[in-house]
Amino acid sequence: MPTEGTQAQAALARDGFATVQGVLSTVQIEQMWTACARGAGLTRRGRAYGGRNLLALPEVRNLAALRAIRDLVEPVLGKDALPVRALFFDKTPEANWPVLWHQDLTIAVTTRHDLAGWGPWSVKAGVVHVEPPADLLAGLLTVRLHLDDCHADNGPLRVIPGSHALGRLSRERVRTITAEGTAVTCTAQAGAALLMRPLLLHASAPARRPEHRRVLHIEFAERNALPQPLTWAFDQDFSPVVREAGSA
């Protein structure tokens, strides 16, 4: 009989996403509430609603190394996979925004090096970001950890199953696919993990009933996925490395 893990792997390959319930304990969830609030650099009316570079926090690095998380990542990317970026999102009454249909197209690197097929470049929260070729994005895995119940009323993620297999999409293609495709709403209990390929088309509406909808978003990659001389913005010991976009 297939296990939950093998079912998740099959769904991830077929649909580009899969939900696994019960990954984090209540204690781990509460620890992440505190850590993410401390690491959130985006606030509105005194409330944190988002943040970047959360791998700078030891609590998040430790979480990414937990066996429960590694058991989700290693069957997909192998035992040498490492976390390369972590973000935090929270929809609250003070910050209740829509997210339009899109693919996740950027990665965080140490230093800018102009390579054919790489770009545009940018700096986000002090860290260099770049859009890599689609084949590199196709090899990444995102683990979205739900720190609150995510239900139909608080702005859950919506996805177009199978769209991860279509490569990098133009805006026109995104409009066509989302108009013709059938979206799936990804609800989950607190402690669940949503596994997702970055090229999967996804969006979310404003919450109809705004309340905490905290999500810790951690991206994983194969250790040697980047071509030289590029390196991940967080080194192999998960230490933050911050550079300016124009530095060599």
C-alpha atoms as an extended CHARMM CRD file, in Angstrom:
* protein
*
       248  EXT
         1         1  MET       CA              0.0000000000        0.0000000000        0.0000000000  PROA      1               0.0000000000
         2         2  PRO       CA              1.4570000000        3.4410000000       -0.9070000000  PROA      2               0.0000000000
         3         3  THR       CA              2.5950000000        5.5470000000        2.0340000000  PROA      3               0.0000000000
         4         4  GLU       CA              1.7090000000        9.2120000000        2.4500000000  PROA      4               0.0000000000
         5         5  GLY       CA              5.2570000000       10.0370000000        1.3850000000  PROA      5               0.0000000000
         6         6  THR       CA              5.1100000000        8.0860000000       -1.8660000000  PROA      6               0.0000000000
         7         7  GLN       CA              1.6610000000        9.4840000000       -2.6140000000  PROA      7               0.0000000000
         8         8  ALA       CA              3.0140000000       13.0040000000       -2.0940000000  PROA      8               0.0000000000
         9         9  GLN       CA              5.9380000000       12.3300000000       -4.4380000000  PROA      9               0.0000000000
        10        10  ALA       CA              3.5840000000       11.0250000000       -7.1150000000  PROA      10              0.0000000000
        11        11  ALA       CA              1.2820000000       14.0420000000       -6.7490000000  PROA      11              0.0000000000
        12        12  LEU       CA              4.2480000000       16.4230000000       -6.8600000000  PROA      12              0.0000000000
        13        13  ALA       CA              5.4960000000       14.8820000000      -10.1060000000  PROA      13              0.0000000000
        14        14  ARG       CA              2.0430000000       14.8280000000      -11.7080000000  PROA      14              0.0000000000
        15        15  ASP       CA              0.4610000000       18.0290000000      -10.4200000000  PROA      15              0.0000000000
        16        16  GLY       CA              3.4060000000       20.1370000000       -9.2330000000  PROA      16              0.0000000000
        17        17  PHE       CA              2.1690000000       20.2280000000       -5.6320000000  PROA      17              0.0000000000
        18        18  ALA       CA              1.2250000000       17.9540000000       -2.7430000000  PROA      18              0.0000000000
        19        19  THR       CA              0.0380000000       18.4920000000        0.8270000000  PROA      19              0.0000000000
        20        20  VAL       CA              1.3530000000       16.4720000000        3.7810000000  PROA      20              0.0000000000
        21        21  GLN       CA             -0.4840000000       16.9410000000        7.0590000000  PROA      21              0.0000000000
        22        22  GLY       CA              1.0170000000       16.8310000000       10.5530000000  PROA      22              0.0000000000
        23        23  VAL       CA              4.6160000000       17.7180000000        9.7140000000  PROA      23              0.0000000000
        24        24  LEU       CA              5.1280000000       20.2010000000       12.5830000000  PROA      24              0.0000000000
        25        25  SER       CA              4.1290000000       19.7650000000       16.2070000000  PROA      25              0.0000000000
        26        26  THR       CA              2.2650000000       22.3860000000       18.2140000000  PROA      26              0.0000000000
        27        27  VAL       CA              5.4950000000       23.3220000000       20.0080000000  PROA      27              0.0000000000
        28        28  GLN       CA              7.3870000000       23.7140000000       16.7190000000  PROA      28              0.0000000000
        29        29  ILE       CA              4.5820000000       25.8600000000       15.3000000000  PROA      29              0.0000000000
        30        30  GLU       CA              4.7010000000       28.1810000000       18.3110000000  PROA      30              0.0000000000
        31        31  GLN       CA              8.4880000000       28.4380000000       18.0320000000  PROA      31              0.0000000000
        32        32  MET       CA              8.1350000000       29.4600000000       14.3930000000  PROA      32              0.0000000000
        33        33  TRP       CA              5.4900000000       32.0720000000       15.2810000000  PROA      33              0.0000000000
        34        34  THR       CA              8.0760000000       33.7660000000       17.5020000000  PROA      34              0.0000000000
        35        35  ALA       CA             10.9750000000       33.3730000000       15.0750000000  PROA      35              0.0000000000
        36        36  CYS       CA              9.0650000000       34.6170000000       12.0350000000  PROA      36              0.0000000000
        37        37  ALA       CA              7.7220000000       37.6360000000       13.9190000000  PROA      37              0.0000000000
        38        38  ARG       CA             11.3090000000       38.5220000000       14.8390000000  PROA      38              0.0000000000
        39        39  GLY       CA             12.5410000000       38.0270000000       11.2860000000  PROA      39              0.0000000000
        40        40  ALA       CA              9.7030000000       39.8170000000        9.5330000000  PROA      40              0.0000000000
        41        41  GLY       CA             10.9740000000       43.0290000000        7.9960000000  PROA      41              0.0000000000
        42        42  LEU       CA              7.6250000000       44.0720000000        6.5530000000  PROA      42              0.0000000000
        43        43  THR       CA              5.1030000000       45.5540000000        8.9650000000  PROA      43              0.0000000000
        44        44  ARG       CA              1.8840000000       47.5360000000        8.7290000000  PROA      44              0.0000000000
        45        45  ARG       CA              0.2210000000       49.2920000000       11.6640000000  PROA      45              0.0000000000
        46        46  GLY       CA              2.6930000000       47.5690000000       13.9640000000  PROA      46              0.0000000000
        47        47  ARG       CA              1.8760000000       44.0660000000       12.6860000000  PROA      47              0.0000000000
        48        48  ALA       CA              4.3760000000       41.8660000000       10.8620000000  PROA      48              0.0000000000
        49        49  TYR       CA              3.0850000000       40.4580000000        7.5930000000  PROA      49              0.0000000000
        50        50  GLY       CA              6.1560000000       39.3150000000        5.6960000000  PROA      50              0.0000000000
        51        51  GLY       CA              9.8890000000       38.9200000000        5.6490000000  PROA      51              0.0000000000
        52        52  ARG       CA             12.8720000000       37.7240000000        3.6250000000  PROA      52              0.0000000000
        53        53  ASN       CA             16.1970000000       36.0850000000        4.4580000000  PROA      53              0.0000000000
        54        54  LEU       CA             14.7630000000       33.9950000000        7.2780000000  PROA      54              0.0000000000
        55        55  LEU       CA             17.5950000000       31.4820000000        6.9470000000  PROA      55              0.0000000000
        56        56  ALA       CA             19.5360000000       34.0850000000        8.9190000000  PROA      56              0.0000000000
        57        57  LEU       CA             17.5440000000       32.8780000000       11.9340000000  PROA      57              0.0000000000
        58        58  PRO       CA             18.9360000000       29.8180000000       13.7520000000  PROA      58              0.0000000000
        59        59  GLU       CA             15.4120000000       28.5890000000       14.5010000000  PROA      59              0.0000000000
        60        60  VAL       CA             14.5890000000       28.4490000000       10.7980000000  PROA      60              0.0000000000
        61        61  ARG       CA             17.9050000000       26.8020000000        9.8920000000  PROA      61              0.0000000000
        62        62  ASN       CA             17.3080000000       24.1960000000       12.5880000000  PROA      62              0.0000000000
        63        63  LEU       CA             13.7770000000       23.6080000000       11.3560000000  PROA      63              0.0000000000
        64        64  ALA       CA             14.9970000000       23.0780000000        7.7770000000  PROA      64              0.0000000000
        65        65  ALA       CA             17.3540000000       20.3870000000        9.0860000000  PROA      65              0.0000000000
        66        66  LEU       CA             14.6850000000       18.4260000000       10.9880000000  PROA      66              0.0000000000
        67        67  ARG       CA             14.1890000000       14.8300000000        9.9310000000  PROA      67              0.0000000000
        68        68  ALA       CA             10.4750000000       15.5190000000        9.3180000000  PROA      68              0.0000000000
        69        69  ILE       CA             11.4410000000       18.1550000000        6.7370000000  PROA      69              0.0000000000
        70        70  ARG       CA             14.3340000000       16.1910000000        5.2700000000  PROA      70              0.0000000000
        71        71  ASP       CA             11.9980000000       13.2340000000        4.7370000000  PROA      71              0.0000000000
        72        72  LEU       CA              9.9540000000       15.4600000000        2.4300000000  PROA      72              0.0000000000
        73        73  VAL       CA             12.9070000000       16.9240000000        0.5640000000  PROA      73              0.0000000000
        74        74  GLU       CA             15.4440000000       14.1130000000        0.1620000000  PROA      74              0.0000000000
        75        75  PRO       CA             13.2560000000       11.7150000000       -1.8650000000  PROA      75              0.0000000000
        76        76  VAL       CA             12.8660000000       14.5240000000       -4.4110000000  PROA      76              0.0000000000
        77        77  LEU       CA             16.2670000000       16.2650000000       -4.4150000000  PROA      77              0.0000000000
        78        78  GLY       CA             18.6040000000       13.7780000000       -2.7480000000  PROA      78              0.0000000000
        79        79  LYS       CA             20.5030000000       13.7220000000        0.5290000000  PROA      79              0.0000000000
        80        80  ASP       CA             22.7370000000       16.6820000000       -0.3810000000  PROA      80              0.0000000000
        81        81  ALA       CA             19.8040000000       19.0750000000       -0.8210000000  PROA      81              0.0000000000
        82        82  LEU       CA             20.0630000000       22.2930000000        1.1360000000  PROA      82              0.0000000000
        83        83  PRO       CA             17.7520000000       25.2020000000        1.9620000000  PROA      83              0.0000000000
        84        84  VAL       CA             18.6150000000       28.2170000000       -0.1840000000  PROA      84              0.0000000000
        85        85  ARG       CA             15.9500000000       30.7980000000        0.6640000000  PROA      85              0.0000000000
        86        86  ALA       CA             13.2460000000       31.2850000000        3.2840000000  PROA      86              0.0000000000
        87        87  LEU       CA             10.3580000000       33.7650000000        3.2790000000  PROA      87              0.0000000000
        88        88  PHE       CA              7.4850000000       34.5340000000        5.6320000000  PROA      88              0.0000000000
        89        89  PHE       CA              3.9180000000       35.5660000000        4.7470000000  PROA      89              0.0000000000
        90        90  ASP       CA              0.9460000000       36.4700000000        6.9310000000  PROA      90              0.0000000000
        91        91  LYS       CA             -2.4350000000       37.8170000000        5.8510000000  PROA      91              0.0000000000
        92        92  THR       CA             -3.9510000000       39.9390000000        8.6010000000  PROA      92              0.0000000000
        93        93  PRO       CA             -6.6920000000       42.5840000000        8.7730000000  PROA      93              0.0000000000
        94        94  GLU       CA             -3.9240000000       45.2050000000        8.4640000000  PROA      94              0.0000000000
        95        95  ALA       CA             -2.2730000000       43.5010000000        5.4530000000  PROA      95              0.0000000000
        96        96  ASN       CA             -4.7860000000       41.6210000000        3.3560000000  PROA      96              0.0000000000
        97        97  TRP       CA             -3.5940000000       41.6050000000       -0.2340000000  PROA      97              0.0000000000
        98        98  PRO       CA             -4.3100000000       39.6530000000       -3.4250000000  PROA      98              0.0000000000
        99        99  VAL       CA             -1.5380000000       37.7430000000       -5.1760000000  PROA      99              0.0000000000
       100       100  LEU       CA             -2.0400000000       37.5020000000       -8.9420000000  PROA      100             0.0000000000
       101       101  TRP       CA             -1.3190000000       34.3580000000      -10.9460000000  PROA      101             0.0000000000
       102       102  HSD       CA              2.4330000000       33.8960000000      -11.2700000000  PROA      102             0.0000000000
       103       103  GLN       CA              5.3870000000       31.5390000000      -11.1620000000  PROA      103             0.0000000000
       104       104  ASP       CA              8.2590000000       31.8910000000       -8.6660000000  PROA      104             0.0000000000
       105       105  LEU       CA             11.0930000000       32.9080000000      -10.9750000000  PROA      105             0.0000000000
       106       106  THR       CA             13.8880000000       34.2920000000       -8.7870000000  PROA      106             0.0000000000
       107       107  ILE       CA             16.6010000000       32.7750000000       -6.6430000000  PROA      107             0.0000000000
       108       108  ALA       CA             18.9560000000       34.3760000000       -4.1020000000  PROA      108             0.0000000000
       109       109  VAL       CA             22.6940000000       34.2940000000       -4.8430000000  PROA      109             0.0000000000
       110       110  THR       CA             25.8340000000       35.6860000000       -3.2610000000  PROA      110             0.0000000000
       111       111  THR       CA             27.1520000000       37.9490000000       -6.0070000000  PROA      111             0.0000000000
       112       112  ARG       CA             26.1310000000       39.0670000000       -9.4690000000  PROA      112             0.0000000000
       113       113  HSD       CA             27.9120000000       37.3900000000      -12.3840000000  PROA      113             0.0000000000
       114       114  ASP       CA             26.4990000000       38.0810000000      -15.8290000000  PROA      114             0.0000000000
       115       115  LEU       CA             25.8720000000       34.7230000000      -17.5220000000  PROA      115             0.0000000000
       116       116  ALA       CA             24.0170000000       34.0140000000      -20.7370000000  PROA      116             0.0000000000
       117       117  GLY       CA             20.3730000000       33.2340000000      -20.0410000000  PROA      117             0.0000000000
       118       118  TRP       CA             20.4520000000       34.6620000000      -16.5000000000  PROA      118             0.0000000000
       119       119  GLY       CA             18.5300000000       37.8010000000      -15.5830000000  PROA      119             0.0000000000
       120       120  PRO       CA             17.1320000000       40.2800000000      -14.8670000000  PROA      120             0.0000000000
       121       121  TRP       CA             19.0150000000       40.9550000000      -11.6450000000  PROA      121             0.0000000000
       122       122  SER       CA             17.7430000000       42.7520000000       -8.5490000000  PROA      122             0.0000000000
       123       123  VAL       CA             18.4240000000       43.3110000000       -4.8710000000  PROA      123             0.0000000000
       124       124  LYS       CA             15.7520000000       42.3700000000       -2.3350000000  PROA      124             0.0000000000
       125       125  ALA       CA             16.3010000000       43.1020000000        1.3550000000  PROA      125             0.0000000000
       126       126  GLY       CA             20.0300000000       43.4460000000        0.7090000000  PROA      126             0.0000000000
       127       127  VAL       CA             20.4340000000       40.1190000000       -1.1120000000  PROA      127             0.0000000000
       128       128  VAL       CA             21.1530000000       39.6750000000       -4.8300000000  PROA      128             0.0000000000
       129       129  HSD       CA             18.3620000000       37.9350000000       -6.7710000000  PROA      129             0.0000000000
       130       130  VAL       CA             18.2610000000       36.7070000000      -10.3550000000  PROA      130             0.0000000000
       131       131  GLU       CA             15.9320000000       34.8760000000      -12.7100000000  PROA      131             0.0000000000
       132       132  PRO       CA             17.7840000000       31.7070000000      -13.7530000000  PROA      132             0.0000000000
       133       133  PRO       CA             17.0120000000       29.4740000000      -16.7470000000  PROA      133             0.0000000000
       134       134  ALA       CA             13.7900000000       27.4810000000      -16.4710000000  PROA      134             0.0000000000
       135       135  ASP       CA             15.5800000000       24.1370000000      -16.1660000000  PROA      135             0.0000000000
       136       136  LEU       CA             17.2100000000       25.2380000000      -12.9150000000  PROA      136             0.0000000000
       137       137  LEU       CA             13.8770000000       26.4620000000      -11.5190000000  PROA      137             0.0000000000
       138       138  ALA       CA             12.2950000000       23.1380000000      -12.4660000000  PROA      138             0.0000000000
       139       139  GLY       CA             14.7700000000       21.3860000000      -10.1780000000  PROA      139             0.0000000000
       140       140  LEU       CA             13.9130000000       23.3740000000       -7.0390000000  PROA      140             0.0000000000
       141       141  LEU       CA             11.4400000000       22.3580000000       -4.3650000000  PROA      141             0.0000000000
       142       142  THR       CA              9.4550000000       24.7170000000       -2.1360000000  PROA      142             0.0000000000
       143       143  VAL       CA              8.1520000000       23.5840000000        1.2470000000  PROA      143             0.0000000000
       144       144  ARG       CA              5.4110000000       25.8860000000        2.5130000000  PROA      144             0.0000000000
       145       145  LEU       CA              4.8700000000       25.2310000000        6.2190000000  PROA      145             0.0000000000
       146       146  HSD       CA              1.4780000000       26.2860000000        7.5400000000  PROA      146             0.0000000000
       147       147  LEU       CA              1.7030000000       27.8770000000       10.9780000000  PROA      147             0.0000000000
       148       148  ASP       CA             -2.0810000000       28.4150000000       11.1650000000  PROA      148             0.0000000000
       149       149  ASP       CA             -5.0900000000       26.6340000000        9.7580000000  PROA      149             0.0000000000
       150       150  CYS       CA             -5.5240000000       27.6560000000        6.1290000000  PROA      150             0.0000000000
       151       151  HSD       CA             -9.1670000000       27.4950000000        5.0800000000  PROA      151             0.0000000000
       152       152  ALA       CA            -11.3380000000       28.8400000000        2.2720000000  PROA      152             0.0000000000
       153       153  ASP       CA            -11.9900000000       32.1770000000        4.0090000000  PROA      153             0.0000000000
       154       154  ASN       CA             -8.4550000000       33.3200000000        4.8480000000  PROA      154             0.0000000000
       155       155  GLY       CA             -6.8650000000       33.6560000000        1.4220000000  PROA      155             0.0000000000
       156       156  PRO       CA             -5.5130000000       30.1560000000        0.6920000000  PROA      156             0.0000000000
       157       157  LEU       CA             -3.1750000000       29.4120000000       -2.1730000000  PROA      157             0.0000000000
       158       158  ARG       CA             -4.8030000000       28.4680000000       -5.4880000000  PROA      158             0.0000000000
       159       159  VAL       CA             -2.8680000000       26.5040000000       -8.1010000000  PROA      159             0.0000000000
       160       160  ILE       CA             -3.2570000000       25.1860000000      -11.6460000000  PROA      160             0.0000000000
       161       161  PRO       CA             -2.3110000000       21.4830000000      -11.4840000000  PROA      161             0.0000000000
       162       162  GLY       CA              0.2950000000       20.4090000000      -14.0200000000  PROA      162             0.0000000000
       163       163  SER       CA              1.3140000000       23.9320000000      -15.0070000000  PROA      163             0.0000000000
       164       164  HSD       CA              4.8040000000       23.3630000000      -13.5570000000  PROA      164             0.0000000000
       165       165  ALA       CA              5.5750000000       21.1810000000      -16.6090000000  PROA      165             0.0000000000
       166       166  LEU       CA              5.0220000000       24.0270000000      -19.0920000000  PROA      166             0.0000000000
       167       167  GLY       CA              8.2920000000       25.8620000000      -18.4150000000  PROA      167             0.0000000000
       168       168  ARG       CA              8.6230000000       29.6120000000      -17.9630000000  PROA      168             0.0000000000
       169       169  LEU       CA              5.4300000000       31.2610000000      -19.1860000000  PROA      169             0.0000000000
       170       170  SER       CA              4.8090000000       34.6360000000      -20.7930000000  PROA      170             0.0000000000
       171       171  ARG       CA              2.1630000000       36.8920000000      -19.2870000000  PROA      171             0.0000000000
       172       172  GLU       CA             -0.1170000000       36.1090000000      -22.2140000000  PROA      172             0.0000000000
       173       173  ARG       CA              0.2790000000       32.3690000000      -21.6550000000  PROA      173             0.0000000000
       174       174  VAL       CA             -0.4000000000       32.8160000000      -17.9390000000  PROA      174             0.0000000000
       175       175  ARG       CA             -3.6490000000       34.6240000000      -18.7400000000  PROA      175             0.0000000000
       176       176  THR       CA             -4.6870000000       31.9230000000      -21.2090000000  PROA      176             0.0000000000
       177       177  ILE       CA             -3.8380000000       28.9760000000      -18.9560000000  PROA      177             0.0000000000
       178       178  THR       CA             -5.5000000000       30.4230000000      -15.8780000000  PROA      178             0.0000000000
       179       179  ALA       CA             -8.6170000000       31.3190000000      -17.8710000000  PROA      179             0.0000000000
       180       180  GLU       CA             -8.9040000000       27.8440000000      -19.3600000000  PROA      180             0.0000000000
       181       181  GLY       CA             -7.5310000000       25.7110000000      -16.5060000000  PROA      181             0.0000000000
       182       182  THR       CA             -9.2470000000       24.5050000000      -13.3630000000  PROA      182             0.0000000000
       183       183  ALA       CA             -7.7810000000       25.9860000000      -10.2090000000  PROA      183             0.0000000000
       184       184  VAL       CA             -7.4260000000       23.9480000000       -7.0180000000  PROA      184             0.0000000000
       185       185  THR       CA             -7.6300000000       25.5990000000       -3.5940000000  PROA      185             0.0000000000
       186       186  CYS       CA             -4.9550000000       24.3980000000       -1.1640000000  PROA      186             0.0000000000
       187       187  THR       CA             -6.4200000000       24.3410000000        2.3200000000  PROA      187             0.0000000000
       188       188  ALA       CA             -4.4700000000       22.7480000000        5.1640000000  PROA      188             0.0000000000
       189       189  GLN       CA             -4.3230000000       22.4100000000        8.9210000000  PROA      189             0.0000000000
       190       190  ALA       CA             -1.6760000000       24.1310000000       11.0120000000  PROA      190             0.0000000000
       191       191  GLY       CA              1.4730000000       22.0190000000       10.9180000000  PROA      191             0.0000000000
       192       192  ALA       CA              0.9330000000       20.8250000000        7.3490000000  PROA      192             0.0000000000
       193       193  ALA       CA              3.4690000000       21.2000000000        4.5580000000  PROA      193             0.0000000000
       194       194  LEU       CA              2.6050000000       22.0970000000        0.9890000000  PROA      194             0.0000000000
       195       195  LEU       CA              5.2920000000       20.8290000000       -1.3940000000  PROA      195             0.0000000000
       196       196  MET       CA              5.4040000000       22.8710000000       -4.5700000000  PROA      196             0.0000000000
       197       197  ARG       CA              7.5010000000       23.2810000000       -7.6930000000  PROA      197             0.0000000000
       198       198  PRO       CA              8.3530000000       26.9810000000       -8.2640000000  PROA      198             0.0000000000
       199       199  LEU       CA              7.1020000000       26.9480000000      -11.8640000000  PROA      199             0.0000000000
       200       200  LEU       CA              3.6050000000       25.9260000000      -10.7390000000  PROA      200             0.0000000000
       201       201  LEU       CA              1.1200000000       28.7210000000      -11.4690000000  PROA      201             0.0000000000
       202       202  HSD       CA             -0.2890000000       29.9610000000       -8.1770000000  PROA      202             0.0000000000
       203       203  ALA       CA             -2.2520000000       32.8930000000       -6.7440000000  PROA      203             0.0000000000
       204       204  SER       CA             -4.3150000000       33.8520000000       -3.7270000000  PROA      204             0.0000000000
       205       205  ALA       CA             -7.2430000000       36.1800000000       -3.0990000000  PROA      205             0.0000000000
       206       206  PRO       CA             -7.6020000000       38.5630000000       -0.1550000000  PROA      206             0.0000000000
       207       207  ALA       CA             -8.9690000000       36.8230000000        2.9080000000  PROA      207             0.0000000000
       208       208  ARG       CA            -12.7380000000       37.0690000000        3.2560000000  PROA      208             0.0000000000
       209       209  ARG       CA            -12.2710000000       36.7070000000        6.9910000000  PROA      209             0.0000000000
       210       210  PRO       CA             -8.8420000000       38.1740000000        7.7440000000  PROA      210             0.0000000000
       211       211  GLU       CA             -6.9340000000       36.5120000000       10.5460000000  PROA      211             0.0000000000
       212       212  HSD       CA             -3.4800000000       35.0570000000       10.9410000000  PROA      212             0.0000000000
       213       213  ARG       CA             -2.5210000000       32.9180000000        7.9430000000  PROA      213             0.0000000000
       214       214  ARG       CA              1.1670000000       32.5220000000        8.6600000000  PROA      214             0.0000000000
       215       215  VAL       CA              3.2660000000       30.5430000000        6.1910000000  PROA      215             0.0000000000
       216       216  LEU       CA              6.9830000000       29.8140000000        6.3200000000  PROA      216             0.0000000000
       217       217  HSD       CA              8.1940000000       29.2970000000        2.7460000000  PROA      217             0.0000000000
       218       218  ILE       CA             11.5230000000       27.4380000000        2.4180000000  PROA      218             0.0000000000
       219       219  GLU       CA             13.1380000000       26.7010000000       -0.9420000000  PROA      219             0.0000000000
       220       220  PHE       CA             15.4880000000       23.7350000000       -1.3580000000  PROA      220             0.0000000000
       221       221  ALA       CA             17.9590000000       22.9110000000       -4.1180000000  PROA      221             0.0000000000
       222       222  GLU       CA             20.5640000000       20.3390000000       -4.9780000000  PROA      222             0.0000000000
       223       223  ARG       CA             23.8340000000       21.4790000000       -3.4540000000  PROA      223             0.0000000000
       224       224  ASN       CA             25.6910000000       21.8330000000       -6.7630000000  PROA      224             0.0000000000
       225       225  ALA       CA             22.8060000000       23.0670000000       -8.9080000000  PROA      225             0.0000000000
       226       226  LEU       CA             24.3550000000       26.4750000000       -9.6600000000  PROA      226             0.0000000000
       227       227  PRO       CA             26.9330000000       26.9230000000      -12.4250000000  PROA      227             0.0000000000
       228       228  GLN       CA             30.2490000000       28.4420000000      -11.3910000000  PROA      228             0.0000000000
       229       229  PRO       CA             31.0280000000       31.0870000000      -10.2940000000  PROA      229             0.0000000000
       230       230  LEU       CA             27.5300000000       31.5880000000       -8.8160000000  PROA      230             0.0000000000
       231       231  THR       CA             26.8710000000       30.5040000000       -5.2450000000  PROA      231             0.0000000000
       232       232  TRP       CA             23.7260000000       30.4780000000       -3.1400000000  PROA      232             0.0000000000
       233       233  ALA       CA             23.1680000000       33.5340000000       -0.9560000000  PROA      233             0.0000000000
       234       234  PHE       CA             23.2410000000       31.2530000000        2.0720000000  PROA      234             0.0000000000
       235       235  ASP       CA             26.3510000000       29.1010000000        2.2340000000  PROA      235             0.0000000000
       236       236  GLN       CA             26.4880000000       25.3880000000        2.9440000000  PROA      236             0.0000000000
       237       237  ASP       CA             26.3790000000       26.0460000000        6.6820000000  PROA      237             0.0000000000
       238       238  PHE       CA             23.2700000000       28.1850000000        6.0980000000  PROA      238             0.0000000000
       239       239  SER       CA             25.1180000000       31.3770000000        7.0580000000  PROA      239             0.0000000000
       240       240  PRO       CA             23.8100000000       34.5590000000        5.4020000000  PROA      240             0.0000000000
       241       241  VAL       CA             25.9950000000       36.1510000000        2.7330000000  PROA      241             0.0000000000
       242       242  VAL       CA             24.7930000000       39.5970000000        1.6250000000  PROA      242             0.0000000000
       243       243  ARG       CA             26.1790000000       41.4770000000       -1.3890000000  PROA      243             0.0000000000
       244       244  GLU       CA             25.1570000000       44.4160000000       -3.5570000000  PROA      244             0.0000000000
       245       245  ALA       CA             23.6340000000       43.6000000000       -6.9310000000  PROA      245             0.0000000000
       246       246  GLY       CA             26.3910000000       45.3490000000       -8.8710000000  PROA      246             0.0000000000
       247       247  SER       CA             29.3490000000       43.8600000000       -7.0300000000  PROA      247             0.0000000000
       248       248  ALA       CA             31.6380000000       41.4650000000       -8.8430000000  PROA      248             0.0000000000
